[in-house]
Amino acid sequence: MKTPKNKTTGDARPHLLDLDEAELRAWVRDAGQPEYRAGQIWRWLYAGRATSLDAMSDLPRRLRDRLEESFRLWSTHVAEHKTSADGTEKYLLDLADGGRIECVLLRDGPRRSICVSSQVGCAMGCVFCASGLDGVERNLSRGEIVEQMLRLQRLLPAEERLSHIVMMGMGEPLANLDNVLTALDVARSPTGLGISPRRITISTVGLPAAIRRLARHAHPYHLAISLHAPNDALRNRIVPINSRVGIREIMAAADDYFAATGRRLTFEYVLLDGINDSPQCARQLASLLRGRVSMLNVIPYNPVAGLPYRTPDPARQLDFRDVLEAAGVNVQFRQRKGDSIDAACGQLRRNRDAADAHTTH
Ligand code: SAH
């Protein structure tokens, strides 16, 4: 049987970050306090970067005590915090029930981007990805998603703000869309983190019904679709969920998203040596994307221990790129960041699990 690690000692208090602004106001009212106190608490969480409830120093002591009795601010425990020379920082977080997730802060020029997880594990089964190797354990709550944002925000000096969010950590965000959307409400809200929806990216393996639901959302986010193959035969092999969906349906949903939002789409393509990196694949990919207002993000594979895939050598990457550029595709090769700290999805968790297994046997 799997034993939970670092179980947070049976703390039954609800998670404060699960509450939205209206729910917090209702709690403050029920506690017999004037409503503006809710605004104060909210500001401490999102602008004031409080790291404990007790630090909310302009609240009356009695209210602070009530808060402490009623809620916990953090629901996770930092199992590991890694920093790499390029300014990338990564947290491995233990959840109260024993699950593990990870999230990353990336510094790139003036950008302060964070990469956030949406599930513990992943059910999509992409063969090259570390996150899904053991399947999915559960969805993250709204509070657990917000907590990743707030923990990473607190790594920044006071004069710096988070500028971008990518839902590209562990899990499939469109398989946990309700909680992802309520978490992003606070990321986007001017009284929350105040990040424009244009700077918030939801990355998906491509679930058409959920893409259409997202297209109807009042605040359209940037959508990235993880394609990885230009035809179904190949995609079924490397992205198993595809055999239940198919590229044609995904592209139709993507077109609907663009029509409804006017937002340029991003397609992601992890380049795997000898699998999806041939000039023929590049030509097929170019014709698939032709006529679509989109950006193609090519990501050279980041090796995962124990998996048989390899990163194509630079010459082969260049050939792939040349074909796409000659065909007029708007393509960008994504630089790898945080390699030294296993910053690719699911890798830190996996390596930690392996190390733990090693030390406990
Ligand atoms: N489930 C979502 C979001 C999480 S994965 C999705 O599929 O988009 C975020 C991105 O990282 C995806 O494009 C995914 O394919 C890519 N990725 C996963 N493992 C990788 C690896 N080892 N090297 C490079 N990119 C990887």
Residues whose N, C-alpha, C, O or C-beta is under 5 A from the ligand:
A	BS01	SAH	F128 C129 A130 M167 M168 G169 G171 E172 P173 S203 T204 V205 S226 E268 V270 I299 P300 Y301 N302 V304 A344 C345
